[in-house]
Every structure is written in C-alpha cells, then in structure tokens.
C-alpha cells in the first residue's frame, strides 16, 4: 500500500483489536488537505444554571419586527446578529436543579433512580469533526463545583471536569515546554498506550468464555478503551508540534467567588483567545450561579444573598431588582464578546460570522424550578438572525432540534441528536 492509500487505522482480522498507527508523514498531508479546504466554523456554548428572569428576557411579539425586551435592548447593536427563541425545552428533563448537567445532553429523567447521563453536544461534535485542532474541545467554568457539575459529558455519561483557571488554560494553549518536558509528556502518553494494549489483550482472552450479555457489555467497554487510545494517539502528535504564539500576557486568576462578573468576563476572554489562535473550535462554559455566594454587583454594592437564594425571589422587589441588575450585566458581557468577535477578521470575514454563540439555561424560571420554555439566544455563525422564533409555551419543541441545526452548520452530517425530532431551519442562511 502507498502512503496515500494507507488507512489511518489498521484492523487485525479475527481478533477485533484495533491497532493505532502513528500519524505517518505520508498520511498526514492528506488529512491536512481534507480539513484546510473547509471554512473553520466554531461554537461557544454558555449556560447559567439559574437562568435569567424570563419576563425581562423574552420579547412579547415574534417574527422580525419584534420589540426588543429589556434585556435584549442591551444587545441592540447586534440585533441582526442574534436570534432569541422561546418555547424550547428538553422532553422529560425536569426536576429543577437536577437538570443542570443535562443542558447539552438532553438525557431524560435526571431524578430517576439509576439515571446515567449521555454524550453532550460538544463531545458529539468533536467526535464527528476529528482532530482538526490541538484541543478537540475546551470545557470551562465560572465558580464551578467541579466534582458535581459540567456541561461536558462523555459518550458513556461520565462528567468531564471544567477548567476554571485562566492561567492554567493559557499555559496549556501557549506555553511550550522545554525539550525534556515534552519528552516526559510523550513518555507518559506512551506508557498509557502500553497499558491499553495490555488491557485489550487480557480482555480478549476471556471474551470467548463469556455469555452473550457479558460479551455485549465487554464490547461497550472495549469501544471506550479504543476511543481513549485514539485520543492518546492524537495527543502525542500535537505534543510534537509547536504551540501558537500570542502577544497577550498570561492572565491572573480571580479566586474570589464574589467577583462573579469579573470571572465570567475573564473566561469569555479566554474563549475568544482560544478561537483566535485556533487552539480549538468548540468551547463550553458553565456559569455555576448555584454555587455563587453573595456577589459584587457594583464596586460599592454586594447582593443581599447568594445567587441561588436570590433566584427564589418570591416576587420580592429587592431580590428581583438585584437579579435584573445581574442579568443586565450578563447581557453586557455578551455584547462585549460580540463586539470583539465582530472586530476580529479571519480571511476578511468577521470571526463572529464563523462562531455560533449559544447562551441559555436548563432553568426556564428558577423561582419555580420550571424546566420548560428555556431562555435561548443564538448569535453569530453566519445564520439567518434578527428574529424572535416563538414556539408553543404549553407544548415546547425539543431544544435538540436547534442542536441538530447547529451541528449541521458546523459541517457535521447528522439528522438527529438527543431528543430531536427535526431541525430549526428557520435560522439557516
């Protein structure tokens, strides 16, 4: 076989074991050509797990001539660059705060015994796109409870911890290790690959003695092992390549949870930097308002309670006013991000037009623990924006219909994801 026809993976007949071939010089150019000819498309997925006040967020009228709601007035400059959508939710995903890990998975019944999450939108997209960037995805967090919350989940329903350190993320993206450090990292990767090879050999020896159900479980396990093997192989190749450079200084981490908006702003800046350097094309950002204590609204003003207790406002005027202030500041951060992406050019096109930004929540109304009519705003990506898509609030459409459309916009050929029943083609350009 010539390098041009040699498969990326080679199968050994009769054993079911997939042996990983290295990224050979004769193979990689073909892979590079297949990805470089496509216009890079990106996706930033943001969720505040306590949502926003729905009355101030949703417009009253639908269509293109709708009047901006109080919150959307903060984004007036970008009216033609975003779409607000009402009447979306995940079917059978209810139970108040227990739904926060299901925002990008749509896994049903999070409060049921034996619940297991499913693959999240970002991981599904990364699988389909392949290793086009150093990091298939970046999973970020603000005030995140790392052990219990994440937007990003594996195919087996395992939580992927979010990175909440901007300085650690900066080092990961831009700081090149010295030759000895790179060598140590390669050795670690090789050791892990060796362990997986041994594991595959051992499990295949016992497979023939297992019953049908156990063989099926073992096959699922082996599939997971092979996925890890593939990731290790890709990581090894990227470790051999120089990291991009930047004129930005390494950021200082903000450890004080009370500085909620400063931390939110910092992680949005890191996401923008990751896109600009093409370190990744898919980012998730979970804003863990549930874990946020009383926080700073303004230099001389702090909230009277933690974010969660504020969200259960019971129509208290004092709490509602503080929440409105917080929501307006979130809109201001989005406006800043839209502006920066609009000013950044990539091959004469705005980076905003190549980047889909989803802002939403698993909570339709945190005050009542309602998980329907979720607040959803989608901006950028070169889609057909400037409208309010309003679906029935008593019979919501699946949010995953929007996810399918977003996946297709990324260039992924799929007709379904999660609980989808179709697409939201109203936003297609």
C-alpha positions in Angstrom: 0.0 0.0 0.0 1.2 3.5 -0.8 1.1 6.3 1.8 -1.9 7.8 0.0 -4.0 4.7 0.3 -2.8 3.5 3.8 -5.7 3.7 6.3 -5.3 5.8 9.4 -6.2 2.7 11.4 -5.4 -1.0 10.6 -7.6 -3.9 11.7 -6.2 -7.3 12.7 -8.6 -9.9 11.3 -10.3 -12.3 13.8 -9.4 -10.5 17.0 -11.4 -7.4 16.9 -8.5 -5.4 18.1 -7.8 -2.0 16.5 -4.1 -1.2 16.4 -3.3 2.5 16.3 -0.8 3.5 13.6 1.3 6.7 14.1 0.4 9.7 12.1 2.9 9.0 9.4 4.4 11.8 7.3 2.9 10.2 4.2 -0.6 10.1 5.7 -0.9 13.4 7.5 -0.8 15.7 4.4 -3.9 14.0 3.1 -5.6 14.6 6.5 -4.5 18.2 6.5 -5.8 18.9 2.9 -9.2 17.5 3.9 -9.6 20.0 6.7 -7.8 23.1 5.5 -10.1 23.5 2.5 -13.1 24.0 4.7 -14.0 27.3 6.3 -13.4 27.0 10.0 -16.6 27.1 12.0 -16.8 27.4 15.7 -19.2 27.0 18.6 -19.3 28.5 22.1 -21.9 27.0 24.4 -22.7 29.1 27.6 -25.2 28.1 30.3 -26.0 29.9 33.6 -27.6 27.2 35.7 -30.0 29.6 37.3 -31.1 31.3 34.1 -32.5 34.8 33.8 -35.8 36.4 34.7 -38.0 35.3 31.8 -40.3 38.3 31.7 -37.4 40.7 31.1 -35.7 38.3 28.6 -38.4 37.2 26.1 -40.0 39.7 23.7 -43.8 39.9 23.6 -44.1 39.7 19.8 -42.5 37.2 17.4 -41.0 37.5 13.9 -38.5 40.0 12.7 -40.3 43.2 13.7 -40.5 42.3 17.4 -39.8 45.0 20.0 -36.6 44.2 22.0 -37.2 43.1 25.6 -35.5 45.0 28.4 -32.5 42.6 28.4 -32.2 42.4 24.6 -32.1 46.1 24.4 -28.6 45.8 25.8 -27.7 43.9 22.6 -29.5 46.3 20.2 -26.3 47.0 18.2 -26.2 43.3 17.2 -30.0 42.8 16.6 -29.3 41.4 13.2 -26.6 39.0 14.6 -28.7 37.1 17.0 -32.0 35.1 17.3 -34.0 34.7 20.5 -36.1 31.6 20.8 -39.0 30.8 23.1 -40.9 27.6 23.5 -37.9 25.2 23.6 -37.0 22.6 26.3 -35.8 19.0 26.7 -38.7 16.4 26.8 -38.8 14.5 30.1 -35.9 16.5 31.6 -37.4 18.0 34.7 -36.7 18.1 38.4 -35.4 21.7 38.9 -31.7 22.0 39.6 -31.0 18.3 38.8 -31.3 19.2 35.1 -28.2 21.4 35.1 -25.9 18.6 33.8 -28.4 17.8 31.0 -28.4 21.1 29.2 -26.2 19.8 26.4 -27.2 16.1 26.6 -31.0 16.1 26.9 -30.7 12.9 28.9 -34.2 12.0 30.2 -35.2 11.5 33.8 -32.3 13.1 35.8 -34.1 12.5 39.1 -34.9 8.8 38.4 -33.1 6.0 40.2 -30.1 4.7 38.1 -30.0 7.8 35.9 -27.0 7.9 33.6 -26.1 10.9 31.5 -25.4 10.7 27.8 -22.9 12.4 25.4 -23.0 16.2 25.3 -23.3 18.3 22.2 -19.7 19.5 22.3 -18.3 15.9 22.6 -20.6 14.6 19.9 -19.4 17.4 17.6 -15.7 16.8 18.4 -16.1 13.1 17.6 -17.5 13.9 14.2 -15.1 16.7 13.3 -12.0 14.8 14.3 -8.6 16.2 15.4 -8.6 19.4 13.4 -7.2 21.4 16.4 -4.9 20.8 19.3 -7.8 20.6 21.7 -11.0 19.0 20.3 -13.0 20.9 22.9 -12.3 23.1 25.9 -14.7 22.8 28.9 -14.6 25.9 31.1 -16.4 27.0 34.3 -17.1 30.1 36.4 -17.4 29.4 40.2 -17.8 25.8 39.1 -18.4 22.9 41.5 -16.0 20.7 39.6 -17.0 17.4 41.3 -20.7 17.7 40.5 -21.3 20.0 37.6 -20.3 20.2 34.0 -21.7 20.9 30.6 -19.4 18.3 29.0 -20.1 14.6 29.2 -18.6 11.6 27.5 -20.4 9.0 25.4 -20.5 6.8 28.5 -22.1 9.6 30.5 -19.1 10.5 32.6 -18.5 14.0 33.8 -15.6 15.9 32.2 -14.4 18.4 34.8 -14.4 22.1 33.8 -11.3 24.2 33.8 -11.8 27.4 36.0 -8.2 28.6 36.0 -7.5 31.1 33.2 -3.7 31.0 33.8 -3.7 27.2 33.6 -5.7 27.4 30.4 -3.3 30.0 29.0 -0.3 27.7 29.7 -2.0 24.8 28.1 -2.6 26.8 24.9 0.5 28.9 24.6 3.4 27.9 26.8 5.7 25.4 25.1 7.5 23.0 27.4 11.3 22.6 27.1 12.5 19.5 25.2 12.9 17.5 28.4 9.3 18.4 29.5 8.0 17.4 26.1 9.9 14.1 26.3 8.4 13.4 29.7 4.9 14.0 28.4 5.5 11.8 25.4 6.7 9.0 27.7 3.6 9.3 29.8 1.4 9.1 26.7 3.4 6.0 25.5 3.0 4.4 29.0 -0.8 4.8 28.9 -0.9 3.4 25.4 1.1 0.4 26.5 -1.3 -0.2 29.4 -4.3 0.0 27.0 -2.6 -2.6 24.7 -2.2 -5.0 27.6 -5.7 -4.4 28.7 -7.1 -5.2 25.2 -5.0 -8.4 25.1 -6.2 -9.5 28.5 -9.9 -8.8 27.9 -9.9 -10.6 24.5 -8.6 -13.8 26.1 -11.6 -14.0 28.3 -14.2 -12.8 25.9 -14.9 -16.2 24.3 -15.9 -17.7 27.7 -18.5 -15.0 28.3 -22.2 -15.2 27.8 -24.0 -13.0 25.2 -24.9 -10.2 27.6 -21.5 -10.1 29.1 -19.9 -10.0 25.7 -22.1 -7.0 24.8 -21.0 -5.2 28.0 -17.4 -6.0 27.2 -17.8 -4.7 23.6 -19.0 -1.4 25.0 -16.1 -1.3 27.4 -13.6 -2.0 24.6 -15.2 0.7 22.5 -14.4 3.2 25.3 -10.9 1.9 25.5 -10.4 2.4 21.8 -11.7 5.9 22.0 -9.2 6.6 24.7 -6.5 5.0 22.6 -7.3 7.3 19.7 -7.2 10.4 21.9 -3.8 9.4 23.2 -2.5 8.9 19.7 -3.7 12.4 18.6 -2.4 14.0 21.8 1.0 12.5 21.1 1.1 14.1 17.6 0.1 17.5 18.9 2.7 17.3 21.6 5.4 17.2 18.8 4.1 20.4 17.3 4.9 23.9 18.3 2.2 25.8 20.1 0.8 29.1 18.7 2.2 32.4 20.0 0.3 35.3 21.4 1.2 38.9 22.4 -1.3 38.6 25.3 0.2 38.3 28.8 -0.7 35.3 30.9 -3.8 36.3 32.9 -4.0 36.3 36.7 -6.6 34.0 38.2 -9.5 35.5 40.1 -10.1 33.3 43.1 -12.7 35.4 44.9 -16.1 34.0 44.1 -17.8 37.3 44.9 -16.2 38.8 41.8 -18.7 36.9 39.7 -18.8 39.1 36.6 -15.1 39.6 36.5 -14.6 35.9 36.5 -17.2 35.5 33.8 -15.6 38.2 31.7 -12.2 36.6 32.1 -13.3 33.2 30.9 -15.1 34.7 27.9 -11.8 36.4 27.1 -10.0 33.1 27.3 -12.6 31.5 25.0 -12.1 34.3 22.4 -8.3 33.9 22.6 -8.7 30.1 22.0 -10.8 30.8 18.9 -8.4 33.5 17.6 -5.4 31.1 18.0 -7.4 28.2 16.5 -6.5 26.2 19.6 -10.0 24.7 19.5 -13.3 25.3 17.7 -15.7 24.1 20.4 -15.9 25.5 23.9 -18.4 25.0 26.7 -18.7 27.5 29.6 -20.8 26.6 32.6 -21.6 29.6 34.8 -22.3 28.0 38.2 -24.6 30.6 39.7 -25.9 27.9 42.1 -22.5 27.8 43.8 -22.1 31.6 43.9 -22.3 33.3 47.3 -23.3 36.9 47.8 -21.5 38.6 45.0 -20.4 42.1 43.9 -23.0 43.9 41.7 -21.0 47.2 41.7 -17.8 48.3 43.4 -19.8 49.7 46.3 -22.7 47.2 46.3 -22.9 43.5 47.1 -26.1 41.3 46.8 -28.0 40.7 50.0 -27.9 36.9 49.4 -26.3 34.2 47.4 -27.3 33.8 43.8 -29.4 30.7 44.5 -31.5 32.3 47.2 -31.9 35.4 45.1 -33.3 33.2 42.3 -36.1 32.1 44.7 -37.3 35.7 44.9 -41.0 35.0 45.5 -41.6 38.4 43.8 -39.6 40.2 46.4 -38.9 43.6 44.9 -35.5 43.8 46.5 -34.4 40.4 45.1 -35.9 40.9 41.7 -34.1 44.3 41.3 -30.8 42.6 42.2 -31.4 39.8 39.7 -32.3 42.3 37.0 -29.1 44.1 37.6 -27.2 40.8 37.4 -28.9 39.8 34.2 -28.2 43.2 32.6 -24.5 42.7 33.4 -24.5 39.3 31.8 -26.0 40.9 28.6 -23.3 43.5 28.7 -20.6 40.7 28.8 -22.3 39.1 25.8 -22.3 42.5 24.0 -18.6 42.9 24.7 -17.9 39.4 23.3 -20.0 40.0 20.2 -18.1 43.3 19.6 -14.7 41.7 20.0 -15.5 38.8 17.6 -17.1 41.3 15.1 -13.9 43.4 15.1 -11.6 40.3 14.6 -11.1 39.3 11.0 -10.3 35.9 9.6 -9.7 35.9 5.8 -11.7 39.2 5.5 -14.7 37.7 7.4 -15.8 38.6 10.9 -14.9 36.0 13.4 -18.5 36.5 14.7 -19.8 35.1 11.4 -17.8 32.0 11.9 -18.7 31.5 15.5 -22.0 30.3 16.9 -22.6 31.5 20.4 -25.4 29.9 22.4 -26.5 31.5 25.6 -29.1 29.7 27.6 -30.0 27.7 30.7 -31.6 24.5 32.0 -33.9 26.7 34.0 -36.9 28.4 32.4 -37.8 30.0 35.7 -35.6 29.3 38.7 -38.1 30.9 41.1 -40.5 28.0 40.5 -38.0 25.3 39.4 -39.6 25.3 36.0 -37.6 23.5 33.2 -39.7 24.5 30.3 -39.6 27.5 27.9 -35.9 27.8 28.4 -34.2 31.2 27.7 -32.2 30.6 24.5 -30.3 33.1 22.5 -28.1 32.1 19.5 -25.7 34.6 17.9 -23.2 34.6 15.0 -22.2 31.7 12.8 -23.5 33.4 9.6 -27.0 32.2 10.3 -30.3 33.9 9.4 -30.7 36.1 12.5 -32.7 39.2 13.6 -35.8 37.4 14.7 -37.7 36.0 17.6 -38.8 32.4 17.0 -41.7 31.7 19.2 -43.0 28.2 19.7 -45.8 27.0 21.9 -45.0 27.5 25.5 -47.5 24.8 26.6 -46.1 22.3 24.2 -42.4 23.1 23.7 -40.3 22.0 20.8 -37.2 19.9 21.6 -34.2 22.1 22.2 -32.2 19.4 20.4 -33.8 20.4 17.1 -31.7 23.6 17.4 -28.7 21.5 18.3 -29.1 19.4 15.1 -29.2 22.6 13.0 -26.0 23.9 14.8 -24.2 20.6 14.2 -25.1 20.8 10.5 -23.8 24.4 10.4 -20.5 23.0 11.7 -20.4 20.8 8.7 -21.4 17.6 10.5 -23.7 15.3 8.6 -26.4 14.2 11.1 -30.1 14.3 11.2 -30.5 13.7 14.9 -29.1 14.3 18.4 -30.6 13.6 21.8 -34.4 14.0 21.8 -34.5 15.8 18.4 -37.5 15.4 16.1 -36.2 17.6 13.3 -34.3 20.8 12.8 -34.8 24.6 13.3 -34.2 25.5 9.7 -35.7 29.0 10.3 -32.2 30.2 11.2 -30.4 28.6 8.2 -28.8 31.2 5.9 
